[in-house]
Amino acid sequence: MFKRFKAKAAALVTASFGVVGSASATIPTEATAGITAVQTDGLAMISAGWPVVAAITGGLILIKLFKKVMGKVS
């Protein structure tokens, strides 16, 4: 049963690569420009978010260290 499933899955993957390859050849330039713009905006948002993530992570680490030190002191 597993061999039959594996064969069907391999056939499906092979067929999907063929469909994707033929479909990507007909994508209009406006669509590729739109996708590129969305990708650029997404990367800009991610790069803008890293300082926030670092600040939150650093703050949580400092809070844990503070709690640990205060627990040993008292």
C-alpha positions in Angstrom: 0.0 0.0 0.0 2.8 2.4 0.9 4.6 1.7 -2.4 1.4 2.5 -4.4 1.0 5.8 -2.4 4.7 6.6 -3.0 4.3 6.0 -6.8 1.2 8.2 -6.9 2.9 11.0 -5.0 5.9 10.9 -7.3 3.6 11.1 -10.3 1.8 14.0 -8.8 5.0 15.9 -8.1 6.3 15.3 -11.6 3.1 16.5 -13.2 2.9 19.6 -11.0 6.5 20.6 -12.1 5.4 20.3 -15.7 2.3 22.5 -15.1 4.3 25.1 -13.1 7.0 25.2 -15.8 4.5 25.9 -18.5 2.5 28.4 -16.4 5.5 30.5 -15.5 6.4 31.0 -19.1 3.1 32.9 -19.6 3.2 35.2 -16.6 2.7 38.9 -17.8 5.3 41.4 -16.9 2.8 43.4 -14.8 2.3 40.4 -12.6 6.0 39.8 -12.1 6.5 43.5 -11.3 3.7 43.3 -8.8 5.1 40.2 -7.2 8.6 41.9 -7.1 7.1 45.0 -5.4 5.3 42.9 -2.8 8.5 41.0 -2.1 10.5 44.2 -1.8 7.9 45.7 0.7 7.9 42.4 2.7 11.7 42.4 3.0 11.6 46.1 4.1 9.1 45.2 6.8 11.1 42.3 8.0 14.3 44.4 8.2 12.4 47.1 10.1 11.1 44.6 12.5 14.4 43.0 13.6 15.3 45.8 16.0 12.0 45.5 17.7 12.4 41.7 18.0 15.9 42.2 19.4 14.7 44.8 21.9 11.9 42.5 23.2 14.2 39.5 23.4 16.8 41.5 25.3 14.2 42.9 27.6 12.9 39.4 28.4 16.4 38.1 29.1 17.1 41.1 31.4 13.8 40.5 33.3 14.7 36.8 33.8 18.2 37.7 35.0 16.7 40.3 37.4 14.2 37.8 38.8 17.0 35.2 39.2 19.3 37.6 41.0 16.5 38.9 43.2 15.5 35.3 44.1 19.0 34.5 45.3 19.4 37.7 47.2 16.1 37.4 49.2 
